[in-house]
């Protein structure tokens, strides 16, 4: 059974940092393109960043220079290092693995607030 489980979310003040993790199981995800998406309250889900099997990365403009996506294929893990967090980064963060089909985690809540 394929599973993606996110962790590392929480409450942080503006300017703070969090590191999200996504543990993949049930398949070898080294050949998957891996995504981090987020959904802010009252808004549609958006793709934040993705990383290819070869390690190439892409980010949306609003997180460039602040977020870093990475993967550890040996551990079947995906990460999102988030620095200098802003209130607009608040939302539920989901990881997704895509090869022939996509697999989703259930999300982890990130709240950036004073």
BAVEXTOR-270287 format. One line per field, with one value per atom (N, C-alpha, C, CB): residue number from 1; residue in three letters; atom name; z, y, x. Coordinates in nm, 4 decimals, padded with zeros to 6 digits, m for minus. Glycine has a CB too. Layout:
N
k	NUM / ...
r	ala / ...
a	CA / ...
up	Z / ...
north	Y / ...
east	X / ...
This chain:
114
k	1 / 1 / 1 / 1 / 2 / 2 / 2 / 2 / 3 / 3 / 3 / 3 / 4 / 4 / 4 / 4 / 5 / 5 / 5 / 5 / 6 / 6 / 6 / 6 / 7 / 7 / 7 / 7 / 8 / 8 / 8 / 8 / 9 / 9 / 9 / 9 / 10 / 10 / 10 / 10 / 11 / 11 / 11 / 11 / 12 / 12 / 12 / 12 / 13 / 13 / 13 / 13 / 14 / 14 / 14 / 14 / 15 / 15 / 15 / 15 / 16 / 16 / 16 / 16 / 17 / 17 / 17 / 17 / 18 / 18 / 18 / 18 / 19 / 19 / 19 / 19 / 20 / 20 / 20 / 20 / 21 / 21 / 21 / 21 / 22 / 22 / 22 / 22 / 23 / 23 / 23 / 23 / 24 / 24 / 24 / 24 / 25 / 25 / 25 / 25 / 26 / 26 / 26 / 26 / 27 / 27 / 27 / 27 / 28 / 28 / 28 / 28 / 29 / 29 / 29 / 29 / 30 / 30 / 30 / 30 / 31 / 31 / 31 / 31 / 32 / 32 / 32 / 32 / 33 / 33 / 33 / 33 / 34 / 34 / 34 / 34 / 35 / 35 / 35 / 35 / 36 / 36 / 36 / 36 / 37 / 37 / 37 / 37 / 38 / 38 / 38 / 38 / 39 / 39 / 39 / 39 / 40 / 40 / 40 / 40 / 41 / 41 / 41 / 41 / 42 / 42 / 42 / 42 / 43 / 43 / 43 / 43 / 44 / 44 / 44 / 44 / 45 / 45 / 45 / 45 / 46 / 46 / 46 / 46 / 47 / 47 / 47 / 47 / 48 / 48 / 48 / 48 / 49 / 49 / 49 / 49 / 50 / 50 / 50 / 50 / 51 / 51 / 51 / 51 / 52 / 52 / 52 / 52 / 53 / 53 / 53 / 53 / 54 / 54 / 54 / 54 / 55 / 55 / 55 / 55 / 56 / 56 / 56 / 56 / 57 / 57 / 57 / 57 / 58 / 58 / 58 / 58 / 59 / 59 / 59 / 59 / 60 / 60 / 60 / 60 / 61 / 61 / 61 / 61 / 62 / 62 / 62 / 62 / 63 / 63 / 63 / 63 / 64 / 64 / 64 / 64 / 65 / 65 / 65 / 65 / 66 / 66 / 66 / 66 / 67 / 67 / 67 / 67 / 68 / 68 / 68 / 68 / 69 / 69 / 69 / 69 / 70 / 70 / 70 / 70 / 71 / 71 / 71 / 71 / 72 / 72 / 72 / 72 / 73 / 73 / 73 / 73 / 74 / 74 / 74 / 74 / 75 / 75 / 75 / 75 / 76 / 76 / 76 / 76 / 77 / 77 / 77 / 77 / 78 / 78 / 78 / 78 / 79 / 79 / 79 / 79 / 80 / 80 / 80 / 80 / 81 / 81 / 81 / 81 / 82 / 82 / 82 / 82 / 83 / 83 / 83 / 83 / 84 / 84 / 84 / 84 / 85 / 85 / 85 / 85 / 86 / 86 / 86 / 86 / 87 / 87 / 87 / 87 / 88 / 88 / 88 / 88 / 89 / 89 / 89 / 89 / 90 / 90 / 90 / 90 / 91 / 91 / 91 / 91 / 92 / 92 / 92 / 92 / 93 / 93 / 93 / 93 / 94 / 94 / 94 / 94 / 95 / 95 / 95 / 95 / 96 / 96 / 96 / 96 / 97 / 97 / 97 / 97 / 98 / 98 / 98 / 98 / 99 / 99 / 99 / 99 / 100 / 100 / 100 / 100 / 101 / 101 / 101 / 101 / 102 / 102 / 102 / 102 / 103 / 103 / 103 / 103 / 104 / 104 / 104 / 104 / 105 / 105 / 105 / 105 / 106 / 106 / 106 / 106 / 107 / 107 / 107 / 107 / 108 / 108 / 108 / 108 / 109 / 109 / 109 / 109 / 110 / 110 / 110 / 110 / 111 / 111 / 111 / 111 / 112 / 112 / 112 / 112 / 113 / 113 / 113 / 113 / 114 / 114 / 114 / 114
r	unk / unk / unk / unk / unk / unk / unk / unk / unk / unk / unk / unk / unk / unk / unk / unk / unk / unk / unk / unk / unk / unk / unk / unk / unk / unk / unk / unk / unk / unk / unk / unk / unk / unk / unk / unk / unk / unk / unk / unk / unk / unk / unk / unk / unk / unk / unk / unk / unk / unk / unk / unk / unk / unk / unk / unk / unk / unk / unk / unk / unk / unk / unk / unk / unk / unk / unk / unk / unk / unk / unk / unk / unk / unk / unk / unk / unk / unk / unk / unk / unk / unk / unk / unk / unk / unk / unk / unk / unk / unk / unk / unk / unk / unk / unk / unk / unk / unk / unk / unk / unk / unk / unk / unk / unk / unk / unk / unk / unk / unk / unk / unk / unk / unk / unk / unk / unk / unk / unk / unk / unk / unk / unk / unk / unk / unk / unk / unk / unk / unk / unk / unk / unk / unk / unk / unk / unk / unk / unk / unk / unk / unk / unk / unk / unk / unk / unk / unk / unk / unk / unk / unk / unk / unk / unk / unk / unk / unk / unk / unk / unk / unk / unk / unk / unk / unk / unk / unk / unk / unk / unk / unk / unk / unk / unk / unk / unk / unk / unk / unk / unk / unk / unk / unk / unk / unk / unk / unk / unk / unk / unk / unk / unk / unk / unk / unk / unk / unk / unk / unk / unk / unk / unk / unk / unk / unk / unk / unk / unk / unk / unk / unk / unk / unk / unk / unk / unk / unk / unk / unk / unk / unk / unk / unk / unk / unk / unk / unk / unk / unk / unk / unk / unk / unk / unk / unk / unk / unk / unk / unk / unk / unk / unk / unk / unk / unk / unk / unk / unk / unk / unk / unk / unk / unk / unk / unk / unk / unk / unk / unk / unk / unk / unk / unk / unk / unk / unk / unk / unk / unk / unk / unk / unk / unk / unk / unk / unk / unk / unk / unk / unk / unk / unk / unk / unk / unk / unk / unk / unk / unk / unk / unk / unk / unk / unk / unk / unk / unk / unk / unk / unk / unk / unk / unk / unk / unk / unk / unk / unk / unk / unk / unk / unk / unk / unk / unk / unk / unk / unk / unk / unk / unk / unk / unk / unk / unk / unk / unk / unk / unk / unk / unk / unk / unk / unk / unk / unk / unk / unk / unk / unk / unk / unk / unk / unk / unk / unk / unk / unk / unk / unk / unk / unk / unk / unk / unk / unk / unk / unk / unk / unk / unk / unk / unk / unk / unk / unk / unk / unk / unk / unk / unk / unk / unk / unk / unk / unk / unk / unk / unk / unk / unk / unk / unk / unk / unk / unk / unk / unk / unk / unk / unk / unk / unk / unk / unk / unk / unk / unk / unk / unk / unk / unk / unk / unk / unk / unk / unk / unk / unk / unk / unk / unk / unk / unk / unk / unk / unk / unk / unk / unk / unk / unk / unk / unk / unk / unk / unk / unk / unk / unk / unk / unk / unk / unk / unk / unk / unk / unk / unk / unk / unk / unk / unk / unk / unk / unk / unk / unk / unk / unk / unk / unk / unk / unk / unk
a	N / CA / C / CB / N / CA / C / CB / N / CA / C / CB / N / CA / C / CB / N / CA / C / CB / N / CA / C / CB / N / CA / C / CB / N / CA / C / CB / N / CA / C / CB / N / CA / C / CB / N / CA / C / CB / N / CA / C / CB / N / CA / C / CB / N / CA / C / CB / N / CA / C / CB / N / CA / C / CB / N / CA / C / CB / N / CA / C / CB / N / CA / C / CB / N / CA / C / CB / N / CA / C / CB / N / CA / C / CB / N / CA / C / CB / N / CA / C / CB / N / CA / C / CB / N / CA / C / CB / N / CA / C / CB / N / CA / C / CB / N / CA / C / CB / N / CA / C / CB / N / CA / C / CB / N / CA / C / CB / N / CA / C / CB / N / CA / C / CB / N / CA / C / CB / N / CA / C / CB / N / CA / C / CB / N / CA / C / CB / N / CA / C / CB / N / CA / C / CB / N / CA / C / CB / N / CA / C / CB / N / CA / C / CB / N / CA / C / CB / N / CA / C / CB / N / CA / C / CB / N / CA / C / CB / N / CA / C / CB / N / CA / C / CB / N / CA / C / CB / N / CA / C / CB / N / CA / C / CB / N / CA / C / CB / N / CA / C / CB / N / CA / C / CB / N / CA / C / CB / N / CA / C / CB / N / CA / C / CB / N / CA / C / CB / N / CA / C / CB / N / CA / C / CB / N / CA / C / CB / N / CA / C / CB / N / CA / C / CB / N / CA / C / CB / N / CA / C / CB / N / CA / C / CB / N / CA / C / CB / N / CA / C / CB / N / CA / C / CB / N / CA / C / CB / N / CA / C / CB / N / CA / C / CB / N / CA / C / CB / N / CA / C / CB / N / CA / C / CB / N / CA / C / CB / N / CA / C / CB / N / CA / C / CB / N / CA / C / CB / N / CA / C / CB / N / CA / C / CB / N / CA / C / CB / N / CA / C / CB / N / CA / C / CB / N / CA / C / CB / N / CA / C / CB / N / CA / C / CB / N / CA / C / CB / N / CA / C / CB / N / CA / C / CB / N / CA / C / CB / N / CA / C / CB / N / CA / C / CB / N / CA / C / CB / N / CA / C / CB / N / CA / C / CB / N / CA / C / CB / N / CA / C / CB / N / CA / C / CB / N / CA / C / CB / N / CA / C / CB / N / CA / C / CB / N / CA / C / CB / N / CA / C / CB / N / CA / C / CB / N / CA / C / CB / N / CA / C / CB / N / CA / C / CB / N / CA / C / CB / N / CA / C / CB / N / CA / C / CB / N / CA / C / CB / N / CA / C / CB
up	00.0000 / 00.0000 / 00.0000 / 00.1227 / m00.0993 / m00.1115 / m00.0124 / m00.2554 / 00.0600 / 00.1568 / 00.1528 / 00.2977 / 00.1664 / 00.1873 / 00.3162 / 00.0649 / 00.4083 / 00.5377 / 00.5662 / 00.6510 / 00.5766 / 00.6046 / 00.7551 / 00.5406 / 00.7939 / 00.9333 / 00.9377 / 01.0138 / 01.0557 / 01.0745 / 01.0761 / 00.9696 / 01.0532 / 01.0576 / 01.2004 / 00.9936 / 01.2137 / 01.3454 / 01.3388 / 01.4336 / 01.4552 / 01.4678 / 01.4816 / 01.5889 / 01.4013 / 01.4045 / 01.3819 / 01.2976 / 01.4395 / 01.4203 / 01.2854 / 01.5326 / 01.2323 / 01.1077 / 01.1218 / 01.0687 / 01.0169 / 01.0204 / 01.0668 / 01.1078 / 01.1204 / 01.1702 / 01.0607 / 01.2737 / 01.1036 / 01.0093 / 01.0528 / 00.9978 / 00.9540 / 00.9761 / 00.8694 / 00.9729 / 00.9035 / 00.8060 / 00.7979 / 00.8440 / 00.6821 / 00.6591 / 00.6035 / 00.5627 / 00.6433 / 00.5915 / 00.5337 / 00.7017 / 00.4360 / 00.3764 / 00.3634 / 00.2366 / 00.4363 / 00.4331 / 00.3353 / 00.5742 / 00.2378 / 00.1365 / 00.1645 / m00.0051 / 00.1439 / 00.1652 / 00.0652 / 00.3090 / 00.0471 / m00.0421 / m00.1846 / m00.0421 / m00.2222 / m00.3557 / m00.3425 / m00.4571 / m00.4433 / m00.4560 / m00.5272 / m00.5345 / m00.4558 / m00.5111 / m00.5803 / m00.4022 / m00.5971 / m00.6562 / m00.7999 / m00.6526 / m00.8699 / m01.0071 / m01.0200 / m01.0852 / m00.9085 / m00.9067 / m00.9052 / m00.7863 / m00.9704 / m00.9453 / m00.8191 / m01.0691 / m00.7254 / m00.5955 / m00.5800 / m00.4807 / m00.5297 / m00.5166 / m00.3710 / m00.6034 / m00.3396 / m00.2219 / m00.2726 / m00.1262 / m00.2242 / m00.2531 / m00.1211 / m00.3268 / m00.1299 / m00.0094 / m00.0430 / 00.0534 / 00.0607 / 00.0458 / 00.1628 / 00.0371 / 00.1317 / 00.2332 / 00.2589 / 00.1898 / 00.3755 / 00.4069 / 00.3020 / 00.5453 / 00.2477 / 00.1511 / 00.0123 / 00.2010 / m00.0116 / m00.1419 / m00.2044 / m00.1293 / m00.3344 / m00.4046 / m00.3702 / m00.5571 / m00.3872 / m00.3659 / m00.4722 / m00.3678 / m00.4338 / m00.5292 / m00.5087 / m00.5138 / m00.6185 / m00.6119 / m00.5661 / m00.7496 / m00.4642 / m00.4069 / m00.4704 / m00.2554 / m00.4842 / m00.5378 / m00.5827 / m00.4323 / m00.6737 / m00.7079 / m00.7369 / m00.8273 / m00.7299 / m00.7540 / m00.8401 / m00.6194 / m00.9454 / m01.0378 / m00.9825 / m01.1759 / m01.0457 / m01.0013 / m01.0063 / m01.0870 / m01.0992 / m01.1103 / m01.0174 / m01.2478 / m00.9433 / m00.8455 / m00.8904 / m00.8070 / m01.0113 / m01.0544 / m00.9768 / m01.2076 / m00.9393 / m00.8546 / m00.9210 / m00.7191 / m00.8861 / m00.9347 / m00.8207 / m01.0580 / m00.8123 / m00.7043 / m00.7611 / m00.6006 / m00.6898 / m00.7261 / m00.6783 / m00.6646 / m00.7452 / m00.7194 / m00.5726 / m00.8081 / m00.5095 / m00.3739 / m00.2681 / m00.3352 / m00.3016 / m00.2023 / m00.2440 / m00.1796 / m00.3618 / m00.4086 / m00.3122 / m00.5506 / m00.2793 / m00.1872 / m00.0407 / m00.2114 / m00.0141 / 00.1255 / 00.1516 / 00.1600 / 00.0520 / 00.0660 / m00.0148 / 00.0186 / 00.0377 / m00.0337 / m00.0286 / 00.0269 / m00.1462 / m00.1541 / m00.1758 / m00.2684 / m00.1107 / m00.1281 / m00.1077 / m00.0288 / m00.1460 / m00.1332 / m00.0941 / m00.2655 / m00.0256 / 00.0074 / m00.0459 / 00.1629 / m00.1637 / m00.2283 / m00.1505 / m00.3705 / m00.0838 / m00.0074 / 00.1066 / 00.0478 / 00.1578 / 00.2694 / 00.2242 / 00.3747 / 00.0952 / 00.0441 / 00.1156 / 00.0622 / 00.1308 / 00.2032 / 00.1142 / 00.3271 / 00.1383 / 00.0731 / 00.1840 / m00.0220 / 00.1588 / 00.2601 / 00.1987 / 00.3243 / 00.2863 / 00.2477 / 00.3633 / 00.2128 / 00.3440 / 00.4424 / 00.4135 / 00.4386 / 00.5129 / 00.4950 / 00.5917 / 00.5170 / 00.5377 / 00.6175 / 00.5945 / 00.5841 / 00.6875 / 00.6763 / 00.6425 / 00.5692 / 00.7217 / 00.6948 / 00.7113 / 00.7863 / 00.6298 / 00.6290 / 00.6568 / 00.4929 / 00.7015 / 00.7349 / 00.6139 / 00.7867 / 00.4933 / 00.3748 / 00.3434 / 00.2558 / 00.4163 / 00.3970 / 00.4759 / 00.4382 / 00.5554 / 00.6333 / 00.5426 / 00.7211 / 00.5815 / 00.5051 / 00.5390 / 00.3563 / 00.4721 / 00.4841 / 00.3706 / 00.4787 / 00.4058 / 00.3089 / 00.2804 / 00.3604 / 00.1526 / 00.1070 / 00.0228 / 00.0266 / 00.0372 / m00.0575 / m00.1566 / 00.0157 / m00.2749 / m00.3818 / m00.4583 / m00.4760 / m00.4934 / m00.5789 / m00.7093 / m00.5100 / m00.8218 / m00.9534 / m01.0396 / m01.0227 / m01.0899 / m01.1946 / m01.3016 / m01.1397 / m01.3142 / m01.4062 / m01.3456 / m01.4399 / m01.2163 / m01.1447 / m01.0251 / m01.1007 / m00.9640 / m00.8512 / m00.7195 / m00.8672 / m00.6156 / m00.4806 / m00.3900 / m00.4309 / m00.2972 / m00.2098 / m00.0637 / m00.2340 / 00.0144 / 00.1576 / 00.2076 / 00.2239 / 00.3392 / 00.3975 / 00.4455 / 00.5113 / 00.4451 / 00.4761 / 00.6186 / 00.4481 / 00.6353 / 00.7672 / 00.7745 / 00.7952 / 00.8871 / 00.9013 / 00.9370 / 01.0076 / 00.8636 / 00.8944 / 00.9221 / 00.7773 / 01.0389 / 01.0769 / 01.1123 / 01.1959 / 01.0407 / 01.0654 / 01.1229 / 00.9341 / 01.2495 / 01.3185 / 01.4405 / 01.3593 / 01.4781 / 01.5990 / 01.7226 / 01.6030
north	m00.1188 / 00.0000 / 00.1238 / 00.0005 / 00.2101 / 00.3316 / 00.4348 / 00.3872 / 00.4941 / 00.5982 / 00.7111 / 00.5404 / 00.8330 / 00.9516 / 01.0162 / 01.0515 / 01.0399 / 01.0964 / 01.2181 / 00.9914 / 01.3334 / 01.4583 / 01.4796 / 01.5768 / 01.5516 / 01.5900 / 01.7172 / 01.4761 / 01.7775 / 01.8950 / 02.0273 / 01.8989 / 02.0255 / 02.1502 / 02.2006 / 02.1320 / 02.3202 / 02.3775 / 02.5254 / 02.3497 / 02.5881 / 02.7321 / 02.7992 / 02.7660 / 02.9013 / 02.9723 / 03.1202 / 02.9163 / 03.2039 / 03.3479 / 03.3895 / 03.4243 / 03.5008 / 03.5515 / 03.5667 / 03.6866 / 03.5253 / 03.5261 / 03.3959 / 03.6351 / 03.3084 / 03.1806 / 03.0763 / 03.1282 / 02.9566 / 02.8478 / 02.7199 / 02.8233 / 02.6390 / 02.5041 / 02.4129 / 02.5009 / 02.2873 / 02.1873 / 02.0806 / 02.1252 / 02.0704 / 01.9676 / 01.8419 / 02.0187 / 01.7282 / 01.6003 / 01.5237 / 01.5178 / 01.4407 / 01.3535 / 01.2154 / 01.4080 / 01.1202 / 00.9833 / 00.9016 / 00.9195 / 00.8443 / 00.7629 / 00.6158 / 00.7991 / 00.5347 / 00.3915 / 00.3176 / 00.3533 / 00.1891 / 00.1053 / 00.1011 / 00.1512 / 00.1958 / 00.1991 / 00.2596 / 00.2808 / 00.2373 / 00.3087 / 00.4402 / 00.2234 / 00.5522 / 00.6825 / 00.7537 / 00.7702 / 00.6861 / 00.7541 / 00.7992 / 00.6627 / 00.7331 / 00.7702 / 00.8669 / 00.6482 / 00.9133 / 01.0019 / 01.1472 / 00.9720 / 01.2337 / 01.3759 / 01.4034 / 01.4612 / 01.4735 / 01.4968 / 01.6443 / 01.4511 / 01.6688 / 01.8034 / 01.8359 / 01.8192 / 01.9643 / 02.0213 / 02.1189 / 02.0927 / 02.0996 / 02.1891 / 02.2493 / 02.1142 / 02.3578 / 02.4126 / 02.4687 / 02.5219 / 02.4717 / 02.5313 / 02.6244 / 02.4227 / 02.7524 / 02.8527 / 02.8573 / 02.9918 / 02.9045 / 02.9121 / 02.9928 / 02.9743 / 02.9339 / 03.0034 / 03.0156 / 03.1365 / 02.9487 / 02.9592 / 02.8224 / 03.0293 / 02.8234 / 02.6978 / 02.6451 / 02.7171 / 02.5153 / 02.4549 / 02.5034 / 02.3010 / 02.5299 / 02.5715 / 02.4882 / 02.7223 / 02.4712 / 02.4000 / 02.4972 / 02.3369 / 02.4589 / 02.5445 / 02.5163 / 02.5248 / 02.3868 / 02.3480 / 02.2035 / 02.3674 / 02.1679 / 02.0281 / 01.9938 / 01.9941 / 01.8643 / 01.8155 / 01.6908 / 01.7856 / 01.6867 / 01.5739 / 01.4579 / 01.6161 / 01.3420 / 01.2299 / 01.2634 / 01.1071 / 01.3480 / 01.3860 / 01.4961 / 01.4271 / 01.5542 / 01.6569 / 01.7999 / 01.6409 / 01.8212 / 01.9582 / 02.0102 / 01.9646 / 02.1381 / 02.1955 / 02.3159 / 02.2358 / 02.3393 / 02.4544 / 02.5062 / 02.4167 / 02.6399 / 02.7033 / 02.8087 / 02.7662 / 02.8343 / 02.9504 / 03.0748 / 02.9426 / 03.1864 / 03.3085 / 03.3519 / 03.4203 / 03.3333 / 03.3867 / 03.3164 / 03.3762 / 03.2004 / 03.1288 / 03.1195 / 02.9889 / 03.1667 / 03.1594 / 03.2325 / 03.2192 / 03.1676 / 03.2259 / 03.2010 / 03.3722 / 03.1481 / 03.1214 / 02.9728 / 03.1985 / 02.9012 / 02.7582 / 02.6761 / 02.7275 / 02.5590 / 02.4652 / 02.3259 / 02.4643 / 02.2696 / 02.1326 / 02.0392 / 02.1170 / 01.9235 / 01.8257 / 01.6857 / 01.8526 / 01.5877 / 01.4492 / 01.3610 / 01.3990 / 01.2522 / 01.1494 / 01.0189 / 01.1424 / 00.9807 / 00.8627 / 00.7347 / 00.8496 / 00.7289 / 00.6087 / 00.5859 / 00.6192 / 00.6966 / 00.6872 / 00.7043 / 00.7916 / 00.7264 / 00.7525 / 00.8725 / 00.6272 / 00.9797 / 01.0986 / 01.2214 / 01.1200 / 01.3113 / 01.4417 / 01.5474 / 01.4534 / 01.6601 / 01.7659 / 01.9015 / 01.7705 / 01.9907 / 02.1309 / 02.2161 / 02.1644 / 02.2773 / 02.3709 / 02.5080 / 02.3750 / 02.5647 / 02.6927 / 02.7939 / 02.6787 / 02.8965 / 03.0015 / 03.1344 / 03.0138 / 03.2274 / 03.3605 / 03.3508 / 03.4435 / 03.2722 / 03.2471 / 03.3731 / 03.1383 / 03.3839 / 03.4993 / 03.4520 / 03.5754 / 03.5430 / 03.5039 / 03.4432 / 03.6249 / 03.4878 / 03.4344 / 03.2909 / 03.5235 / 03.2397 / 03.0991 / 03.0034 / 03.0789 / 03.0582 / 02.9748 / 02.8875 / 03.0615 / 02.7622 / 02.6722 / 02.5276 / 02.6963 / 02.4387 / 02.2963 / 02.2600 / 02.2099 / 02.1950 / 02.1566 / 02.0073 / 02.1929 / 01.9764 / 01.8388 / 01.7978 / 01.8221 / 01.6752 / 01.6232 / 01.5316 / 01.5476 / 01.5254 / 01.4430 / 01.3803 / 01.5258 / 01.2533 / 01.1848 / 01.1492 / 01.0585 / 01.1813 / 01.1577 / 01.0769 / 01.2912 / 00.9659 / 00.8911 / 00.8644 / 00.7557 / 00.7458 / 00.7223 / 00.7738 / 00.5718 / 00.7725 / 00.8293 / 00.9057 / 00.7189 / 00.9807 / 01.0616 / 01.0043 / 01.2011 / 01.0228 / 00.9816 / 01.1036 / 00.8652 / 01.1148 / 01.2325 / 01.1932 / 01.3096 / 01.2809 / 01.2697 / 01.3433 / 01.3229 / 01.3357 / 01.3984 / 01.5399 / 01.3158 / 01.5825 / 01.7209 / 01.7445 / 01.8052 / 01.8564 / 01.9021 / 02.0526 / 01.8674 / 02.0990 / 02.2390 / 02.3250 / 02.2540 / 02.4337 / 02.5353 / 02.6653 / 02.5521 / 02.7212 / 02.8483 / 02.9476 / 02.8299 / 03.0586 / 03.1642 / 03.2826 / 03.2040 / 03.3101 / 03.4132 / 03.4628 / 03.3596 / 03.5869 / 03.6432 / 03.5804 / 03.7973
east	00.0851 / 00.0000 / 00.0887 / m00.0963 / 00.0651 / 00.1447 / 00.0945 / 00.1395 / 00.1885 / 00.1537 / 00.2541 / 00.1458 / 00.2035 / 00.2856 / 00.2370 / 00.2773 / 00.3292 / 00.2914 / 00.3776 / 00.3058 / 00.3110 / 00.3809 / 00.3948 / 00.3070 / 00.4987 / 00.5187 / 00.6017 / 00.5874 / 00.6075 / 00.6922 / 00.6201 / 00.7926 / 00.4903 / 00.4157 / 00.4004 / 00.2791 / 00.3460 / 00.3250 / 00.3005 / 00.4421 / 00.3075 / 00.2877 / 00.4231 / 00.1966 / 00.4459 / 00.5738 / 00.5479 / 00.6727 / 00.6334 / 00.6196 / 00.6755 / 00.6901 / 00.6285 / 00.6874 / 00.8386 / 00.6241 / 00.9087 / 01.0540 / 01.1151 / 01.1006 / 01.0337 / 01.0822 / 01.1002 / 00.9883 / 01.1383 / 01.1661 / 01.0952 / 01.3182 / 01.0645 / 01.0136 / 01.0726 / 00.8570 / 01.0855 / 01.1278 / 01.0204 / 01.2660 / 00.9575 / 00.8573 / 00.9242 / 00.7477 / 00.8706 / 00.9176 / 00.8004 / 00.9879 / 00.8294 / 00.7286 / 00.7914 / 00.6788 / 00.7353 / 00.7854 / 00.7025 / 00.7821 / 00.7681 / 00.7008 / 00.7245 / 00.7497 / 00.6218 / 00.6349 / 00.5484 / 00.5966 / 00.5779 / 00.4996 / 00.5499 / 00.3605 / 00.6355 / 00.6953 / 00.8340 / 00.6069 / 00.9156 / 01.0423 / 01.0118 / 01.1506 / 01.0261 / 00.9889 / 01.1042 / 00.9351 / 01.2160 / 01.3316 / 01.3059 / 01.4526 / 01.2142 / 01.1820 / 01.0655 / 01.1522 / 01.0141 / 00.8990 / 00.9430 / 00.8106 / 00.8661 / 00.8762 / 00.7938 / 00.8260 / 00.8551 / 00.7922 / 00.7572 / 00.8850 / 00.6382 / 00.5844 / 00.5515 / 00.4599 / 00.5620 / 00.4975 / 00.3915 / 00.6021 / 00.2704 / 00.1595 / 00.1119 / 00.0433 / 00.0373 / m00.0238 / m00.1613 / 00.0658 / m00.2445 / m00.3765 / m00.4012 / m00.4870 / m00.4101 / m00.4381 / m00.5884 / m00.3852 / m00.6278 / m00.7708 / m00.8473 / m00.7912 / m00.9525 / m01.0358 / m00.9774 / m01.0653 / m00.8640 / m00.7990 / m00.7810 / m00.6641 / m00.7529 / m00.7273 / m00.5881 / m00.7412 / m00.5727 / m00.4416 / m00.3438 / m00.4513 / m00.2210 / m00.1178 / 00.0081 / m00.0860 / 00.0801 / 00.2074 / 00.3149 / 00.2443 / 00.3881 / 00.4917 / 00.6271 / 00.4997 / 00.6586 / 00.7893 / 00.7818 / 00.9024 / 00.8729 / 00.8853 / 01.0303 / 00.7972 / 01.0600 / 01.1960 / 01.1861 / 01.2715 / 01.2668 / 01.2645 / 01.3467 / 01.3177 / 01.3363 / 01.4203 / 01.5694 / 01.3928 / 01.6084 / 01.7493 / 01.7920 / 01.7786 / 01.6960 / 01.7305 / 01.7095 / 01.8698 / 01.6576 / 01.6282 / 01.5083 / 01.6014 / 01.5149 / 01.4102 / 01.3448 / 01.4677 / 01.2197 / 01.1432 / 01.0578 / 01.0548 / 01.0469 / 00.9715 / 00.8778 / 01.0667 / 00.7689 / 00.6892 / 00.7635 / 00.5452 / 00.7351 / 00.8111 / 00.8044 / 00.7599 / 00.6905 / 00.6719 / 00.7571 / 00.5267 / 00.8148 / 00.8970 / 01.0426 / 00.8421 / 01.0765 / 01.2158 / 01.3080 / 01.2291 / 01.4187 / 01.5146 / 01.4814 / 01.5239 / 01.3610 / 01.3216 / 01.2996 / 01.1944 / 01.2479 / 01.2172 / 01.3183 / 01.0712 / 01.3491 / 01.4357 / 01.3742 / 01.5788 / 01.3491 / 01.2989 / 01.4168 / 01.1936 / 01.4122 / 01.5193 / 01.4614 / 01.6372 / 01.5391 / 01.4934 / 01.6111 / 01.4289 / 01.5788 / 01.6759 / 01.6187 / 01.7050 / 01.6622 / 01.6041 / 01.6335 / 01.6569 / 01.7467 / 01.7808 / 01.6825 / 01.9231 / 01.6270 / 01.5329 / 01.3881 / 01.5665 / 01.3679 / 01.2316 / 01.1695 / 01.1411 / 01.2468 / 01.2036 / 01.2087 / 01.2898 / 01.1134 / 01.1070 / 01.1043 / 00.9805 / 01.1712 / 01.1782 / 01.1440 / 01.3187 / 01.1007 / 01.0837 / 01.1340 / 00.9333 / 01.2506 / 01.3042 / 01.2448 / 01.4611 / 01.1768 / 01.1092 / 01.1689 / 00.9559 / 01.2312 / 01.2931 / 01.2225 / 01.4423 / 01.2426 / 01.1825 / 01.0334 / 01.2558 / 00.9652 / 00.8238 / 00.7417 / 00.7706 / 00.6379 / 00.5492 / 00.4063 / 00.5575 / 00.3223 / 00.1850 / 00.1149 / 00.1054 / 00.1511 / 00.0850 / 00.1279 / 00.1135 / 00.2283 / 00.2674 / 00.1782 / 00.4134 / 00.0882 / m00.0035 / m00.0882 / m00.0934 / m00.1042 / m00.1883 / m00.1577 / m00.1705 / m00.2296 / m00.2018 / m00.1061 / m00.3347 / 00.0027 / 00.1051 / 00.0954 / 00.2464 / 00.0899 / 00.0753 / 00.1958 / m00.0548 / 00.2382 / 00.3354 / 00.2640 / 00.4498 / 00.3200 / 00.2653 / 00.3796 / 00.1748 / 00.3626 / 00.4585 / 00.3906 / 00.5154 / 00.4553 / 00.3956 / 00.4910 / 00.3603 / 00.4406 / 00.5104 / 00.4057 / 00.5763 / 00.3567 / 00.2452 / 00.1145 / 00.2334 / 00.1049 / m00.0091 / 00.0432 / m00.1100 / m00.0475 / m00.0068 / m00.0546 / m00.0577 / 00.0268 / m00.0077 / 00.0034 / 00.0843 / m00.0916 / m00.0987 / m00.0888 / m00.2283 / m00.0277 / m00.0370 / m00.1593 / 00.0886 / m00.1821 / m00.3002 / m00.2745 / m00.3506 / m00.1498 / m00.1180 / m00.0735 / m00.2348 / m00.0035 / 00.0380 / 00.0135 / 00.1885 / m00.0378 / m00.0763 / 00.0442 / m00.1852 / 00.0601 / 00.1606 / 00.0875 / 00.2641 / 00.1122 / 00.0507 / 00.1599 / m00.0474 / 00.1621 / 00.2602 / 00.1845 / 00.3385 / 00.2093 / 00.1318 / 00.2070 / m00.0064 / 00.1780 / 00.2393 / 00.1770 / 00.2231
